[in-house]
Amino acid sequence: MLRIDIPGYGPLELSCLILDYNGTLACDGALMEGVPERIRELASHLRICVLTADTFGDVRSQFSDLPCELLVIAQEDQAEAKADFVEALGYDHCVCIGNGRNDQLMLKRAALGIIVMQEEGAAVEALLAADVVASRITDALDLLLHPLRLTATLRM
């Protein structure tokens, strides 16, 4: 559990980290530098789940030694599949990180939605649904490892 008290925003009691894969954790199907170390560190505080349609077909090999759950979803209705998964875990205890239009619903409904704007860019719909924008996935994950950064961004 990760508890973060943010003045004017409210307390966050996060137990799950839900991550999109392509465009968020990976570029062109390859995990970005610095991600595995941060996932290992966050796994002692949060249940970590990666949701992907596995566009490049090799996502399982990328996560074989990482402490997270991997869910490969169908190509159709991805936004709803992601939102349904997060709902089953309990939106009010989830932090979600993504970049695509198919991440919009989970970002909007989560207790904390973070969008990353990296090489693939970010969908405007997802951007408007997020609470925080990060320039890189390592920065987004570091917000959870150093929660005072979130406090500085979200407080009133």
Sequence and secondary structure as in RCSB ss.txt:
>XXXX:A:sequence
MLRIDIPGYGPLELSCLILDYNGTLACDGALMEGVPERIRELASHLRICVLTADTFGDVRSQFSDLPCELLVIAQ
EDQAEAKADFVEALGYDHCVCIGNGRNDQLMLKRAALGIIVMQEEGAAVEALLAADVVASRITDALDLLLHPLRL
TATLRM
>XXXX:A:secstr
 EEEEETTTEEEEE EEEEE BTTTEETTEE TTHHHHHHHHTTTSEEEEEE  TTS HHHHTTTSSSEEEE  S
SSHHHHHHHHHHHH GGGEEEEE SGGGHHHHHHSSEEEEE BTTB  HHHHHH SEEESSHHHHHHHHHSTHHH
HHHH  
